[in-house]
Amino acid sequence: MAAKKTFGQTIRDLRKAMTPPLTQRELAERVAARMREEDRRGFDFTYLSKIENDRLPPPSAAAIIALAEELGGDRDDLLALADKAPADLGSEMKKSEGARTFFRSAVNENLSEEEWHKLLDSLKRIKNRREE
């Protein structure tokens, strides 16, 4: 079985898979521009190099989302790979006791990946019935 790729390896692979491939400097400049738009601190190519080479842990959730947007990657997958939760999910958990209880109950059931997908399908069916 192949070892799971690290966050840094995944970012490097996504960057190199771009057409044309981006340099670390180009990607870092794009991410830095997005971060500035959100009044967040900078992001430079030396930092990106250290992340890609697994010499630093994954960056903030905001930087991961900016990386995903620039690389065309799935933000939730990248956040999960970095062991971070999407901010919007955290906000919903704060607002809704039902969401917290539901999620905690599902986690406590130790659901398999297949069972999570079945649960998601059930939710979609409920939503579709509601919309009819």
C-alpha positions as CSV (number, residue, x, y, z in Angstrom):
1,M,0.0,0.0,0.0
2,A,1.4,3.4,-0.9
3,A,2.0,5.9,1.9
4,K,-0.4,8.8,2.2
5,K,1.0,12.0,0.7
6,T,1.8,14.8,3.1
7,F,0.1,18.2,2.9
8,G,3.4,19.6,1.5
9,Q,3.7,16.9,-1.1
10,T,0.1,17.4,-2.2
11,I,0.6,21.1,-2.6
12,R,3.7,20.6,-4.7
13,D,2.0,18.0,-6.9
14,L,-1.0,20.3,-7.5
15,R,1.3,23.2,-8.3
16,K,3.4,21.2,-10.7
17,A,0.2,19.8,-12.3
18,M,-1.0,23.3,-13.3
19,T,-0.9,24.1,-17.0
20,P,1.5,25.7,-17.3
21,P,3.1,24.7,-13.9
22,L,3.5,27.5,-11.4
23,T,6.8,28.2,-9.8
24,Q,6.8,28.5,-6.0
25,R,7.4,32.2,-6.3
26,E,4.3,32.6,-8.6
27,L,2.1,30.6,-6.4
28,A,3.3,32.4,-3.3
29,E,2.6,35.8,-4.9
30,R,-0.9,34.7,-5.8
31,V,-1.6,33.4,-2.4
32,A,-0.1,36.5,-0.8
33,A,-2.4,38.7,-2.9
34,R,-5.5,36.8,-1.7
35,M,-4.3,37.0,1.9
36,R,-3.9,40.8,1.6
37,E,-7.4,41.1,0.2
38,E,-8.6,39.6,3.5
39,D,-6.2,41.7,5.6
40,R,-4.2,38.7,6.6
41,R,-0.4,38.5,6.9
42,G,1.9,37.7,4.1
43,F,2.9,34.5,2.4
44,D,6.2,34.2,0.5
45,F,8.0,31.6,-1.6
46,T,10.5,30.6,1.1
47,Y,7.6,29.8,3.4
48,L,5.9,27.8,0.6
49,S,9.1,25.9,-0.1
50,K,9.4,24.9,3.6
51,I,5.8,23.7,3.5
52,E,6.2,21.7,0.3
53,N,9.3,20.1,1.7
54,D,7.6,19.3,5.0
55,R,10.0,21.4,7.0
56,L,7.0,23.4,8.4
57,P,3.5,22.3,9.3
58,P,0.6,23.3,7.1
59,P,-0.3,27.0,7.2
60,S,-3.5,28.6,8.6
61,A,-6.9,27.6,7.3
62,A,-7.1,30.9,5.4
63,A,-3.8,30.2,3.6
64,I,-4.9,26.7,2.8
65,I,-8.1,28.0,1.3
66,A,-6.2,30.5,-0.8
67,L,-3.8,27.7,-1.9
68,A,-6.8,25.5,-2.9
69,E,-8.4,28.4,-4.9
70,E,-5.1,29.1,-6.8
71,L,-4.4,25.4,-7.4
72,G,-7.9,24.3,-8.2
73,G,-7.8,21.8,-5.3
74,D,-10.6,20.9,-3.0
75,R,-10.4,23.1,0.0
76,D,-12.1,20.7,2.3
77,D,-9.7,17.9,1.3
78,L,-6.7,20.1,1.8
79,L,-8.0,21.3,5.2
80,A,-8.6,17.7,6.2
81,L,-5.1,16.7,5.1
82,A,-3.8,19.5,7.3
83,D,-6.0,18.4,10.3
84,K,-7.9,21.6,10.2
85,A,-11.7,22.2,10.1
86,P,-13.4,24.6,7.7
87,A,-14.3,27.8,9.5
88,D,-17.9,27.7,8.2
89,L,-18.4,24.3,9.9
90,G,-17.1,25.6,13.1
91,S,-19.5,28.6,12.9
92,E,-22.4,26.2,12.3
93,M,-21.4,24.1,15.2
94,K,-21.3,27.2,17.4
95,K,-24.8,28.3,16.3
96,S,-26.7,25.0,16.3
97,E,-27.0,22.6,19.3
98,G,-28.7,20.2,16.9
99,A,-25.7,20.2,14.6
100,R,-23.3,19.6,17.5
101,T,-25.5,16.8,18.9
102,F,-25.9,15.2,15.4
103,F,-22.3,15.3,14.6
104,R,-21.1,14.0,18.0
105,S,-23.7,11.2,17.8
106,A,-22.5,10.2,14.4
107,V,-18.8,10.3,15.4
108,N,-19.6,8.2,18.5
109,E,-21.1,5.5,16.3
110,N,-17.7,5.0,14.7
111,L,-19.2,5.1,11.2
112,S,-17.3,3.6,8.3
113,E,-16.7,5.7,5.2
114,E,-19.5,3.8,3.5
115,E,-21.9,4.5,6.3
116,W,-21.0,8.3,6.2
117,H,-21.8,8.3,2.5
118,K,-25.2,6.5,3.2
119,L,-26.0,9.1,5.8
120,L,-25.2,11.8,3.3
121,D,-27.4,10.1,0.7
122,S,-30.2,10.0,3.3
123,L,-29.8,13.7,4.0
124,K,-30.0,14.5,0.3
125,R,-33.2,12.5,0.0
126,I,-34.8,14.4,2.9
127,K,-33.8,17.7,1.3
128,N,-35.2,16.6,-2.1
129,R,-38.5,15.6,-0.5
130,R,-38.7,19.0,1.3
131,E,-38.1,20.8,-2.0
132,E,-40.9,18.9,-3.9
